[in-house]
Amino acid sequence: MNPSSPSNRWYALQVRTRWESSTAVLLGGKGYETLLPTFAAKKKWSGKQKESNAPLFPGYVFCQFNVHDRLPVLVTPGVISVVGRGKVPVAIEDVEISAIQHVLSAGVTMEPWPYLEIGQRVRIETPSMQGVEGILLNFKGNNRIVLSVSLLRRSVALEIDREAVSPLGIGQGAGLQGIGARQLVPDAVS
């Protein structure tokens, strides 16, 4: 394996639950470059608040390799598959990996967040608007989104904090269309 080869790209590997760290170590031992972003998770054990590192993308490890020589990666304990479309592995965009690496090196506090996509149906979770559903139109600023809510066959646009909105899963909401493939790396909010 030649790590500097231009044919080596970054791929997301789906791994067994709670095997992210050990799988990354095993792949590193085989000479592969891996990326396992983590965050400080607060958990309550024995009535006390404790902090531990948890994967930012649970169930996934990023690995750089030549897709045409992926058997050594696939036989690594913990690896389930290479993420792709059907059985065709799809490489992660270099700018997305670079963005994750840049944020990690900057030491910015981060945590997992539901992926929100323009055009996706979402539900408002604030007590005053509990259960109101709408379609995400766009992001406005760092902490606000614009949401279209169908009301009496008309739409109104409102601004609401991003934390107050959760994506609707497949099969939830009236007339919901499929949301599409799961995205691993969220887009930057402008």
Backbone as a chain_set.jsonl record, in Angstrom:
{"seq": "MNPSSPSNRWYALQVRTRWESSTAVLLGGKGYETLLPTFAAKKKWSGKQKESNAPLFPGYVFCQFNVHDRLPVLVTPGVISVVGRGKVPVAIEDVEISAIQHVLSAGVTMEPWPYLEIGQRVRIETPSMQGVEGILLNFKGNNRIVLSVSLLRRSVALEIDREAVSPLGIGQGAGLQGIGARQLVPDAVS", "coords": {"N": [[0.843, -1.181, 0.0], [0.553, 2.186, -0.835], [0.527, 5.048, 0.837], [0.625, 7.705, -0.123], [-0.32, 7.682, -2.66], [-2.088, 8.9, -5.52], [-4.415, 7.579, -6.127], [-5.55, 6.86, -3.78], [-8.3, 7.536, -1.811], [-10.564, 9.146, 0.487], [-12.839, 7.263, 2.367], [-15.953, 6.398, 3.896], [-16.34, 4.087, 6.406], [-18.627, 1.706, 7.444], [-18.995, 0.516, 10.655], [-19.049, -1.949, 13.3], [-21.222, -1.467, 16.121], [-19.931, 0.503, 18.727], [-17.318, -0.188, 18.076], [-15.731, 1.596, 16.852], [-13.314, 2.928, 17.679], [-11.453, 0.796, 18.171], [-11.427, -0.414, 15.651], [-10.385, 1.656, 14.073], [-7.8, 1.775, 15.16], [-6.841, -0.782, 14.473], [-6.888, -0.597, 11.647], [-5.047, 1.473, 11.319], [-2.782, 0.137, 12.213], [-2.392, -1.513, 10.064], [-1.358, 0.227, 8.293], [-3.005, 2.119, 7.132], [-4.382, 5.401, 6.738], [-6.464, 6.85, 9.063], [-9.471, 8.452, 10.24], [-11.104, 9.415, 13.027], [-13.294, 11.282, 14.284], [-14.019, 12.701, 17.447], [-16.052, 13.698, 20.297], [-16.592, 15.459, 23.384], [-18.558, 13.764, 25.406], [-21.176, 13.959, 27.728], [-22.143, 11.923, 30.299], [-24.321, 10.262, 32.565], [-23.44, 8.471, 35.3], [-23.917, 6.349, 37.979], [-25.251, 8.363, 39.38], [-23.583, 10.536, 39.061], [-22.183, 13.091, 37.018], [-20.264, 12.39, 34.242], [-17.552, 12.748, 31.949], [-16.731, 11.641, 28.722], [-14.981, 10.538, 25.771], [-16.669, 10.303, 22.72], [-17.677, 8.909, 19.549], [-18.063, 11.246, 16.902], [-19.459, 10.646, 14.651], [-21.269, 8.139, 15.089], [-20.782, 4.679, 14.567], [-19.249, 4.854, 12.298], [-16.11, 5.088, 10.588], [-13.61, 7.011, 9.11], [-11.513, 6.337, 6.359], [-8.532, 6.229, 4.437], [-7.86, 4.904, 1.345], [-7.087, 2.801, -1.533], [-9.697, 2.139, -3.577], [-9.83, -0.005, -5.291], [-8.305, -1.895, -4.131], [-9.474, -2.954, -1.739], [-9.944, -5.162, -0.108], [-8.21, -5.86, 2.15], [-9.049, -3.884, 3.924], [-11.775, -4.434, 4.259], [-11.736, -6.927, 5.546], [-10.913, -6.36, 8.048], [-11.355, -6.618, 11.527], [-14.474, -5.579, 12.813], [-15.229, -3.933, 10.699], [-17.981, -3.394, 8.629], [-18.922, -2.546, 6.087], [-18.07, -0.606, 3.124], [-19.197, 2.621, 2.763], [-21.563, 3.549, 0.338], [-23.291, 3.787, -2.807], [-25.613, 1.477, -3.25], [-23.786, -1.317, -4.037], [-21.55, -0.002, -4.746], [-18.753, 1.666, -3.76], [-18.515, 5.019, -2.524], [-16.521, 7.825, -2.619], [-15.595, 10.154, -0.042], [-15.914, 13.647, -0.262], [-12.995, 15.616, -0.72], [-12.914, 18.224, 0.354], [-14.768, 18.056, 2.412], [-13.608, 16.224, 4.218], [-11.293, 17.681, 4.761], [-12.467, 19.891, 6.022], [-13.491, 18.732, 8.38], [-11.082, 17.84, 9.553], [-9.838, 20.323, 9.912], [-11.55, 21.627, 11.757], [-11.259, 19.871, 13.92], [-8.524, 20.226, 14.514], [-8.571, 22.854, 15.297], [-9.739, 22.781, 17.739], [-12.36, 23.336, 18.402], [-15.441, 23.292, 20.185], [-17.729, 20.724, 19.65], [-20.594, 18.764, 18.615], [-22.684, 15.912, 17.835], [-25.282, 16.423, 15.404], [-28.595, 16.537, 14.133], [-28.969, 15.949, 10.659], [-29.967, 18.444, 8.558], [-31.707, 19.311, 5.666], [-32.249, 21.437, 2.876], [-35.562, 21.754, 1.809], [-36.466, 19.594, 3.184], [-38.838, 17.943, 5.287], [-39.71, 19.06, 8.484], [-40.125, 19.153, 12.09], [-41.317, 21.332, 14.588], [-40.116, 21.719, 17.854], [-40.456, 23.304, 20.107], [-42.111, 24.223, 23.201], [-44.305, 26.038, 22.849], [-44.992, 25.737, 20.185], [-45.253, 23.075, 19.709], [-45.1, 20.203, 17.747], [-45.811, 21.383, 15.29], [-45.453, 21.175, 11.828], [-43.366, 21.57, 8.955], [-41.677, 22.737, 5.971], [-38.271, 22.934, 5.394], [-36.893, 25.842, 4.255], [-34.577, 27.565, 3.962], [-31.343, 28.385, 5.399], [-30.661, 30.904, 7.725], [-28.333, 33.019, 8.777], [-26.304, 32.046, 11.636], [-27.703, 30.675, 13.645], [-30.356, 30.456, 12.975], [-33.22, 29.381, 11.113], [-35.262, 29.402, 8.176], [-38.582, 28.585, 7.884], [-41.189, 27.044, 6.146], [-44.541, 26.901, 6.74], [-47.393, 25.118, 6.109], [-50.57, 26.418, 6.134], [-53.937, 26.548, 6.226], [-53.927, 26.117, 3.463], [-52.051, 27.894, 2.628], [-48.853, 29.461, 2.787], [-46.613, 30.397, 5.349], [-43.753, 32.184, 6.336], [-41.346, 31.756, 8.837], [-39.0, 32.616, 11.392], [-36.945, 30.624, 13.332], [-35.155, 29.207, 16.057], [-32.507, 26.999, 15.319], [-32.096, 24.831, 17.021], [-34.617, 24.187, 17.839], [-35.855, 22.623, 16.01], [-36.548, 19.497, 14.51], [-35.636, 16.851, 12.284], [-38.013, 15.087, 10.256], [-38.571, 11.642, 10.184], [-38.529, 8.994, 7.717], [-41.704, 8.152, 6.614], [-43.061, 9.579, 8.53], [-45.299, 12.294, 9.122], [-47.694, 13.974, 7.017], [-48.143, 13.139, 3.649], [-45.427, 12.838, 3.128], [-42.472, 12.793, 1.312], [-39.755, 10.641, 0.314], [-36.72, 11.284, 2.004], [-34.16, 10.883, 1.148], [-30.742, 9.715, 0.654], [-28.739, 8.969, 3.518], [-26.727, 11.465, 4.886], [-23.356, 11.899, 5.78], [-21.68, 13.975, 6.543], [-22.427, 17.118, 7.645], [-23.554, 20.048, 5.817], [-21.912, 23.213, 5.733], [-23.187, 25.894, 7.628], [-24.307, 28.963, 6.462]], "CA": [[0.0, 0.0, 0.0], [1.286, 3.437, -0.902], [-0.388, 6.042, 1.376], [0.634, 8.978, -0.841], [-0.795, 7.442, -4.018], [-3.254, 9.714, -5.865], [-5.614, 6.743, -6.237], [-6.116, 6.705, -2.44], [-9.309, 8.536, -1.482], [-11.203, 8.933, 1.782], [-14.129, 6.576, 2.342], [-16.569, 6.139, 5.196], [-16.552, 2.67, 6.667], [-19.609, 1.392, 8.471], [-18.367, -0.432, 11.574], [-19.92, -2.468, 14.358], [-21.501, -0.545, 17.216], [-18.899, 0.648, 19.753], [-16.042, -0.707, 17.587], [-15.092, 2.649, 16.057], [-11.935, 3.17, 18.111], [-10.587, -0.372, 17.943], [-11.289, -0.614, 14.208], [-9.447, 2.677, 13.595], [-6.464, 1.355, 15.591], [-6.456, -1.937, 13.648], [-6.588, -0.107, 10.298], [-3.786, 2.21, 11.443], [-1.732, -0.873, 12.308], [-2.176, -2.049, 8.718], [-0.745, 1.279, 7.495], [-3.994, 3.018, 6.552], [-4.661, 6.627, 7.464], [-7.862, 6.862, 9.492], [-9.962, 9.644, 10.912], [-12.217, 9.115, 13.92], [-13.578, 12.478, 15.071], [-14.748, 12.457, 18.686], [-16.464, 14.873, 21.052], [-16.715, 15.208, 24.823], [-19.949, 13.424, 25.735], [-21.466, 13.93, 29.16], [-23.034, 10.818, 30.643], [-24.6, 10.161, 33.988], [-23.171, 7.147, 35.837], [-23.993, 6.287, 39.445], [-25.695, 9.644, 39.895], [-22.577, 11.582, 38.839], [-21.951, 13.483, 35.63], [-18.904, 12.069, 33.803], [-17.27, 13.103, 30.569], [-15.914, 10.676, 27.989], [-14.955, 10.778, 24.331], [-17.583, 9.475, 21.931], [-17.536, 9.222, 18.121], [-18.92, 12.279, 16.36], [-20.294, 9.923, 13.693], [-21.336, 6.77, 15.623], [-20.917, 3.606, 13.588], [-18.46, 5.126, 11.101], [-14.703, 5.482, 10.648], [-13.131, 7.443, 7.801], [-10.254, 5.669, 6.045], [-8.004, 6.564, 3.12], [-7.311, 3.717, 0.686], [-7.401, 2.598, -2.944], [-10.939, 1.366, -3.602], [-9.618, -1.235, -6.062], [-7.563, -2.809, -3.255], [-10.164, -2.741, -0.471], [-10.131, -6.397, 0.662], [-7.603, -5.792, 3.484], [-9.877, -3.013, 4.771], [-13.045, -5.12, 4.538], [-11.558, -8.072, 6.443], [-10.497, -5.853, 9.356], [-12.418, -6.809, 12.516], [-15.328, -4.435, 13.091], [-15.702, -3.3, 9.468], [-19.156, -4.025, 8.018], [-18.908, -2.254, 4.658], [-17.677, 0.722, 2.672], [-20.437, 3.342, 2.457], [-21.681, 3.925, -1.061], [-24.614, 3.639, -3.411], [-25.712, 0.057, -3.547], [-22.521, -1.983, -3.715], [-20.467, 0.809, -5.307], [-18.24, 2.62, -2.77], [-18.459, 6.417, -2.944], [-15.509, 8.553, -1.847], [-15.975, 11.393, 0.63], [-15.284, 14.805, -0.9], [-11.793, 16.076, -0.021], [-13.21, 19.437, 1.129], [-15.484, 17.668, 3.629], [-12.607, 15.658, 5.128], [-10.453, 18.81, 5.187], [-13.239, 20.704, 6.975], [-13.519, 18.001, 9.649], [-9.73, 17.905, 10.106], [-9.581, 21.705, 10.321], [-12.317, 21.87, 12.979], [-10.624, 19.075, 14.975], [-7.249, 20.838, 14.892], [-8.861, 24.146, 15.92], [-10.186, 22.532, 19.105], [-13.692, 23.899, 18.587], [-16.402, 22.387, 20.806], [-18.714, 20.259, 18.682], [-21.408, 17.628, 19.026], [-23.508, 15.441, 16.715], [-26.481, 17.216, 15.161], [-29.374, 15.948, 13.031], [-28.703, 16.55, 9.36], [-31.115, 19.138, 7.988], [-31.485, 19.583, 4.259], [-33.239, 22.315, 2.271], [-36.656, 20.992, 1.212], [-36.816, 18.483, 4.065], [-39.919, 18.177, 6.244], [-39.209, 19.119, 9.849], [-41.112, 19.401, 13.132], [-40.886, 22.283, 15.61], [-40.168, 21.048, 19.148], [-40.605, 24.218, 21.246], [-43.401, 23.996, 23.86], [-45.395, 26.858, 22.327], [-45.345, 25.325, 18.823], [-45.019, 21.63, 19.702], [-45.74, 19.383, 16.73], [-46.026, 22.056, 14.012], [-44.559, 20.647, 10.812], [-43.182, 22.426, 7.796], [-40.598, 22.393, 5.043], [-37.124, 23.814, 5.562], [-36.628, 26.617, 3.039], [-33.161, 27.914, 3.902], [-30.699, 28.752, 6.646], [-30.435, 32.342, 7.785], [-27.421, 33.262, 9.887], [-25.716, 30.861, 12.246], [-28.575, 29.944, 14.548], [-31.747, 30.588, 12.582], [-33.635, 28.795, 9.841], [-36.553, 29.878, 7.71], [-39.431, 27.412, 7.755], [-42.484, 27.296, 5.543], [-45.567, 26.082, 7.388], [-48.649, 25.172, 5.367], [-51.659, 26.754, 7.03], [-55.097, 26.91, 5.418], [-53.479, 26.053, 2.072], [-51.16, 29.029, 2.393], [-47.594, 29.285, 3.498], [-46.047, 31.532, 6.064], [-42.35, 31.956, 6.656], [-41.02, 32.201, 10.182], [-37.638, 32.339, 11.819], [-36.947, 29.868, 14.574], [-33.831, 28.68, 16.364], [-32.209, 25.699, 14.73], [-32.218, 23.802, 18.055], [-36.026, 23.898, 18.081], [-36.377, 21.897, 14.861], [-35.989, 18.165, 14.304], [-36.057, 16.3, 10.994], [-38.995, 14.005, 10.291], [-38.069, 10.414, 9.579], [-39.328, 8.438, 6.629], [-42.98, 7.603, 7.069], [-43.716, 10.504, 9.442], [-45.85, 13.482, 8.481], [-48.632, 13.724, 5.933], [-47.64, 13.378, 2.311], [-43.966, 12.945, 3.166], [-41.703, 12.115, 0.282], [-38.484, 10.143, 0.826], [-35.753, 12.349, 2.24], [-32.946, 10.62, 0.382], [-29.685, 8.968, 1.314], [-28.205, 9.563, 4.749], [-25.491, 12.197, 4.679], [-22.481, 11.736, 6.934], [-21.047, 15.225, 6.938], [-23.377, 18.203, 7.379], [-23.079, 21.218, 5.09], [-21.64, 24.376, 6.574], [-24.285, 26.844, 7.669], [-23.771, 30.29, 6.149]], "C": [[0.878, 1.229, 0.0], [0.357, 4.559, -0.43], [-0.441, 7.344, 0.594], [0.129, 8.839, -2.278], [-2.023, 8.293, -4.32], [-4.531, 8.896, -5.99], [-6.243, 6.474, -4.866], [-7.061, 7.857, -2.152], [-9.86, 8.203, -0.097], [-12.573, 8.297, 1.584], [-14.648, 6.46, 3.768], [-16.791, 4.641, 5.306], [-17.629, 2.519, 7.727], [-18.989, 0.296, 9.334], [-19.385, -0.882, 12.628], [-20.076, -1.432, 15.467], [-20.432, -0.654, 18.287], [-17.557, 0.022, 19.366], [-15.254, 0.37, 16.839], [-13.609, 2.797, 16.406], [-11.024, 1.989, 17.808], [-10.401, -0.65, 16.46], [-10.311, 0.402, 13.618], [-8.013, 2.301, 13.955], [-5.974, 0.193, 14.729], [-6.098, -1.51, 12.219], [-5.284, 0.679, 10.28], [-2.602, 1.265, 11.52], [-1.416, -1.521, 10.969], [-1.579, -0.999, 7.788], [-1.725, 2.23, 6.833], [-4.124, 4.269, 7.401], [-6.154, 6.634, 7.785], [-8.191, 8.189, 10.15], [-11.188, 9.232, 11.712], [-12.47, 10.344, 14.783], [-14.398, 12.126, 16.304], [-15.137, 13.785, 19.329], [-16.595, 14.472, 22.509], [-18.187, 15.005, 25.165], [-20.108, 13.375, 27.245], [-22.495, 12.848, 29.423], [-23.197, 10.766, 32.147], [-24.413, 8.702, 34.415], [-23.192, 7.227, 37.352], [-24.347, 7.648, 40.047], [-24.715, 10.789, 39.708], [-22.425, 11.834, 37.343], [-20.492, 13.192, 35.275], [-18.77, 12.414, 32.334], [-16.384, 12.033, 29.938], [-15.954, 11.029, 26.511], [-15.876, 9.793, 23.637], [-17.419, 9.85, 20.462], [-18.529, 10.299, 17.685], [-19.891, 11.685, 15.332], [-20.37, 8.46, 14.149], [-21.567, 5.75, 14.512], [-20.087, 3.794, 12.332], [-17.032, 5.5, 11.452], [-14.326, 5.901, 9.237], [-11.754, 6.825, 7.576], [-9.84, 6.026, 4.619], [-7.359, 5.315, 2.527], [-7.698, 3.715, -0.789], [-8.607, 1.668, -3.003], [-10.789, 0.049, -4.37], [-8.826, -2.28, -5.277], [-8.156, -2.711, -1.841], [-10.342, -3.995, 0.379], [-9.457, -6.346, 2.032], [-8.387, -4.893, 4.447], [-11.133, -3.755, 5.199], [-12.91, -6.286, 5.503], [-11.069, -7.651, 7.828], [-11.635, -6.047, 10.345], [-13.16, -5.503, 12.817], [-15.901, -3.792, 11.843], [-16.877, -4.104, 8.912], [-19.13, -3.81, 6.516], [-18.321, -0.873, 4.407], [-18.975, 1.418, 2.26], [-20.43, 3.76, 0.997], [-23.109, 3.851, -1.518], [-24.731, 2.21, -3.885], [-24.425, -0.623, -3.119], [-21.32, -1.218, -4.258], [-20.002, 1.814, -4.253], [-18.171, 4.03, -3.345], [-17.489, 7.148, -2.025], [-16.121, 9.793, -1.207], [-15.245, 12.531, -0.075], [-14.101, 15.275, -0.058], [-12.066, 17.304, 0.834], [-13.947, 19.102, 2.419], [-14.531, 17.076, 4.661], [-11.709, 16.777, 5.654], [-11.168, 19.671, 6.219], [-13.282, 20.03, 8.342], [-12.15, 18.072, 10.32], [-9.412, 19.3, 10.631], [-10.299, 22.015, 11.637], [-11.692, 21.111, 14.148], [-9.336, 19.737, 15.445], [-7.453, 22.191, 15.581], [-9.343, 23.983, 17.361], [-11.547, 23.126, 19.424], [-14.608, 22.85, 19.236], [-17.454, 22.011, 19.772], [-19.465, 19.071, 19.251], [-22.203, 17.15, 17.821], [-24.781, 16.278, 16.612], [-27.273, 16.559, 14.046], [-29.097, 16.689, 11.731], [-29.995, 17.161, 8.839], [-30.776, 19.545, 6.569], [-32.6, 20.496, 3.742], [-34.302, 21.448, 1.574], [-37.137, 19.843, 2.08], [-37.964, 18.887, 4.986], [-39.329, 18.087, 7.641], [-40.367, 19.393, 10.81], [-40.519, 20.354, 14.156], [-41.117, 21.64, 16.977], [-40.291, 21.985, 20.34], [-41.979, 24.017, 21.877], [-44.56, 24.795, 23.252], [-45.855, 26.441, 20.928], [-45.164, 23.817, 18.635], [-45.805, 20.94, 18.586], [-46.023, 20.068, 15.412], [-44.99, 21.537, 13.024], [-44.474, 21.603, 9.644], [-42.053, 21.931, 6.93], [-39.482, 23.409, 5.222], [-36.83, 24.511, 4.241], [-35.176, 27.0, 2.891], [-32.653, 28.213, 5.294], [-30.468, 30.249, 6.606], [-29.571, 32.625, 9.0], [-26.921, 31.954, 10.469], [-26.704, 30.027, 13.038], [-30.035, 29.973, 14.152], [-31.995, 29.852, 11.273], [-34.945, 29.447, 9.446], [-37.367, 28.648, 7.362], [-40.735, 27.81, 7.115], [-43.477, 26.347, 6.187], [-46.854, 26.229, 6.591], [-49.786, 25.374, 6.347], [-52.814, 27.24, 6.173], [-54.744, 27.029, 3.94], [-52.689, 27.288, 1.674], [-49.879, 28.761, 3.147], [-47.225, 30.568, 4.214], [-44.595, 31.189, 6.347], [-42.106, 32.483, 8.056], [-39.577, 31.875, 10.472], [-37.714, 31.661, 13.167], [-35.545, 29.337, 14.811], [-33.679, 27.28, 15.814], [-32.393, 24.564, 15.736], [-33.661, 23.367, 18.277], [-36.647, 23.06, 16.977], [-35.724, 20.528, 14.773], [-36.488, 17.616, 12.975], [-37.096, 15.203, 11.198], [-38.397, 12.803, 9.593], [-38.988, 9.958, 8.471], [-40.592, 7.836, 7.221], [-43.691, 8.492, 8.067], [-44.241, 11.68, 8.651], [-46.737, 13.117, 7.311], [-47.976, 14.036, 4.599], [-46.135, 13.489, 2.235], [-43.355, 12.144, 2.03], [-40.414, 11.617, 0.909], [-37.46, 11.26, 0.927], [-34.483, 12.114, 1.446], [-31.92, 9.893, 1.225], [-29.178, 9.715, 2.547], [-26.886, 10.228, 4.433], [-24.64, 12.068, 5.939], [-21.927, 13.051, 7.421], [-22.002, 16.364, 6.627], [-22.72, 19.34, 6.618], [-22.821, 22.34, 6.078], [-22.825, 25.333, 6.494], [-23.714, 28.226, 7.397], [-24.413, 31.357, 6.997]], "O": [[1.846, 1.305, 0.757], [-0.511, 4.991, -1.189], [-1.459, 8.034, 0.637], [0.158, 9.812, -3.032], [-2.913, 8.406, -3.477], [-5.625, 9.461, -5.964], [-7.342, 5.925, -4.788], [-6.672, 9.022, -2.237], [-9.644, 7.107, 0.42], [-13.362, 8.734, 0.746], [-13.873, 6.428, 4.724], [-17.357, 4.013, 4.411], [-17.551, 3.135, 8.79], [-18.517, -0.719, 8.823], [-20.434, -0.265, 12.809], [-19.178, -0.628, 15.716], [-20.066, -1.752, 18.707], [-16.742, -0.27, 20.241], [-14.213, 0.074, 16.252], [-12.755, 2.79, 15.52], [-9.942, 2.165, 17.249], [-9.324, -1.079, 16.048], [-9.499, 0.054, 12.761], [-7.104, 2.487, 13.146], [-4.82, 0.183, 14.301], [-5.123, -1.999, 11.648], [-4.503, 0.568, 9.335], [-1.54, 1.546, 10.964], [-0.31, -2.018, 10.758], [-1.317, -1.288, 6.621], [-1.311, 3.076, 6.041], [-3.996, 4.218, 8.624], [-6.995, 6.451, 6.905], [-7.307, 8.941, 10.559], [-12.18, 8.763, 11.156], [-11.933, 10.45, 15.886], [-15.352, 11.352, 16.225], [-14.631, 14.846, 18.964], [-16.698, 13.289, 22.831], [-18.963, 15.96, 25.207], [-19.269, 12.814, 27.951], [-23.581, 12.852, 28.844], [-22.314, 11.178, 32.9], [-25.13, 7.814, 33.956], [-22.542, 8.093, 37.937], [-23.813, 8.037, 41.086], [-24.985, 11.905, 40.151], [-22.525, 10.922, 36.523], [-19.583, 13.694, 35.937], [-19.739, 12.38, 31.576], [-15.413, 11.578, 30.543], [-16.854, 11.735, 26.056], [-15.863, 8.597, 23.93], [-17.059, 10.986, 20.154], [-19.7, 10.258, 18.061], [-21.01, 12.172, 15.172], [-19.617, 7.624, 13.65], [-22.421, 5.928, 13.643], [-20.189, 3.0, 11.397], [-16.773, 6.142, 12.469], [-14.681, 5.225, 8.271], [-10.926, 6.791, 8.487], [-10.672, 6.113, 3.717], [-6.442, 4.737, 3.11], [-8.521, 4.514, -1.235], [-8.542, 0.533, -2.53], [-11.533, -0.901, -4.129], [-8.695, -3.422, -5.718], [-7.446, -2.424, -0.877], [-10.85, -3.899, 1.496], [-10.078, -6.758, 3.013], [-8.382, -5.127, 5.655], [-11.515, -3.712, 6.368], [-13.863, -6.612, 6.211], [-10.837, -8.502, 8.686], [-12.773, -5.682, 10.046], [-12.544, -4.462, 13.046], [-16.957, -3.162, 11.909], [-16.793, -5.32, 8.744], [-19.293, -4.757, 5.747], [-18.106, -0.085, 5.328], [-19.762, 0.862, 1.494], [-19.429, 4.259, 0.482], [-24.034, 3.851, -0.706], [-24.033, 1.786, -4.806], [-24.017, -0.515, -1.962], [-20.198, -1.725, -4.236], [-20.755, 2.715, -3.885], [-17.813, 4.217, -4.509], [-17.621, 7.096, -0.803], [-17.04, 10.402, -1.753], [-14.079, 12.386, -0.444], [-14.188, 15.328, 1.169], [-11.514, 17.426, 1.928], [-13.771, 19.793, 3.423], [-14.631, 17.388, 5.848], [-11.399, 16.821, 6.844], [-10.552, 20.131, 7.18], [-13.123, 20.701, 9.361], [-12.061, 18.335, 11.519], [-8.784, 19.441, 11.681], [-9.704, 22.607, 12.538], [-11.604, 21.647, 15.253], [-9.08, 19.805, 16.648], [-6.604, 22.625, 16.359], [-9.351, 24.951, 18.121], [-11.856, 23.391, 20.586], [-14.559, 21.671, 18.885], [-18.005, 22.879, 19.096], [-19.042, 18.453, 20.228], [-22.382, 17.911, 16.869], [-25.289, 16.777, 17.616], [-26.676, 16.064, 13.09], [-29.004, 17.916, 11.714], [-31.002, 16.467, 8.696], [-29.69, 20.059, 6.301], [-33.759, 20.342, 4.126], [-33.966, 20.52, 0.837], [-38.121, 19.183, 1.742], [-38.049, 20.039, 5.413], [-38.559, 17.179, 7.953], [-41.448, 19.811, 10.395], [-39.362, 20.211, 14.549], [-42.184, 21.082, 17.231], [-40.237, 21.526, 21.481], [-42.928, 23.675, 21.172], [-45.676, 24.283, 23.151], [-46.976, 26.752, 20.525], [-44.947, 23.35, 17.517], [-47.025, 21.079, 18.496], [-46.447, 19.396, 14.471], [-43.801, 21.465, 13.336], [-45.409, 22.359, 9.378], [-41.533, 20.834, 7.133], [-39.729, 24.615, 5.203], [-36.553, 23.861, 3.233], [-34.585, 26.795, 1.831], [-33.425, 28.288, 6.251], [-30.117, 30.799, 5.562], [-30.029, 32.486, 10.134], [-27.09, 30.889, 9.875], [-26.569, 28.806, 13.105], [-30.884, 29.548, 14.935], [-31.101, 29.718, 10.437], [-35.658, 29.985, 10.294], [-36.902, 27.771, 6.634], [-41.333, 28.814, 7.502], [-43.28, 25.132, 6.18], [-47.352, 27.341, 6.415], [-49.951, 24.593, 7.284], [-52.683, 28.24, 5.467], [-55.211, 27.938, 3.253], [-52.671, 27.671, 0.504], [-49.84, 27.921, 4.046], [-47.494, 31.671, 3.74], [-44.256, 30.027, 6.573], [-42.608, 33.547, 8.417], [-38.998, 30.97, 9.871], [-38.468, 32.084, 14.043], [-34.823, 29.048, 13.857], [-34.613, 26.478, 15.843], [-32.796, 23.463, 15.363], [-33.908, 22.3, 18.84], [-37.852, 22.81, 17.002], [-34.511, 20.396, 14.936], [-37.624, 17.877, 12.579], [-37.059, 14.48, 12.193], [-37.786, 12.931, 8.532], [-40.094, 10.475, 8.309], [-40.544, 7.103, 8.208], [-44.83, 8.199, 8.43], [-43.681, 12.027, 7.611], [-46.554, 12.074, 6.684], [-47.332, 15.073, 4.44], [-45.614, 14.175, 1.354], [-43.68, 10.976, 1.82], [-40.012, 12.13, 1.953], [-37.352, 12.09, 0.025], [-33.792, 13.073, 1.104], [-32.189, 9.503, 2.361], [-29.194, 10.945, 2.594], [-26.021, 9.633, 3.789], [-25.168, 12.123, 7.049], [-21.723, 13.219, 8.623], [-22.358, 16.566, 5.466], [-21.519, 19.582, 6.737], [-23.444, 22.401, 7.137], [-23.39, 25.55, 5.422], [-22.738, 28.626, 8.032], [-24.079, 32.535, 6.865]]}, "num_chains": 1, "name": "protein.A"}
